[in-house]
Amino acid sequence: MSDTVTQMRLSIRLDSYLREYMEKSARKATPSSKEEWEKVWQSANVARTNNTLTPELVDDVRIALNIL
């Protein structure tokens, strides 16, 4: 049960980072930072689909978002 709750919480954090990315993407970001975001986002999204999200993956998304 707690594993399901953990996955749900991590997924919610991931969704909030995606919303923030969508807001930031209206501003100019360097191609390399967008590329990094895409790479990290795809990894995390696949993990979410497989219910294998980890706090580290979600933190990688946060870090990529802060670079934008």
N, C-alpha and C positions, 0 to 999 in steps of 0.2 A: 504494500500500500504506500509506504513512504517513497518508494522508488517512483511510483506514478506521480506522486505529489511533487517530487523533486524535478521530474521531467516537465511537469506542467509549469512549475515556477521558472525553470530555465527557458522554456518556450515563451513565456510571457516576457521575460527580459529580452529575449531575442526579438520579439515583435516590437518592443519599445525602441530597440536600436534601429530596426528597419524604418519605423516611423520617423525617427530623428534623421536617418540617412536621407529619406525622401525629402525632408525639409531642407537639409543641407545641400542636396544635389542641385537645387535651384541656384545656389551660389557656385562660383567657379572653384573647381578642385583640379589638382594636377592629374594628368592621365595615370601616372604611376600610383597615386593614392587611390584612385578609382579602381585600378587593376587589383591592388592589394585588397580593397574592400570586397570586390567580386570573388576573389579566390577564397578569402576567409568566410564570406557569407555562404558560398556554395557548400563548403565543408560543413559548416554548422547546420545548414538547412537539410543536407543529407542525413546528418546525425539525428536531427529532430525527427525526420521521417522514419528513421530506424529505431527511435526511442533510445538513442545512445548519446544524448547530449551530455557534455561534462561542463563543469564550471570553467575549466580552462578554455574550452572552445568558445564559450560565450564571452569570456574575457578577451580572447583574441579578436572577436567581433567589435567589442567596445574599444579596444586599442586602435583597430583599423579606422573606426568611426572618428575617434579623436584626432587622427592624423589628417583627416579631410579638412 
